[in-house]
């Protein structure tokens, strides 16, 4: 299994955002571009659900997941963007 990660951080002291682009695969990953069509997006700050367009970066039939009050809850089970 191979993995690649790219992380971008906001420079704000508080209220900043971190975006993580992670890839996993059985073949070597030779790509350096960011992920624009994700199979899975996780949001760990509930206030970002209304603040950012999280569904925009998902592939068709991908999953969006949100952590609410420290308990894992599926915000949108599967986004059927047909």
Number of C-alpha atoms within 10 A of each C-alpha: 7 10 12 14 11 13 10 10 10 11 10 8 6 7 7 9 13 10 11 15 16 13 15 12 10 8 9 11 12 7 8 9 8 13 14 11 14 18 14 15 19 14 16 15 13 13 10 13 14 8 8 9 9 15 19 11 16 20 18 15 14 19 20 21 18 20 15 15 10 9 8 11 12 14 16 13 12 14 14 12 11 6
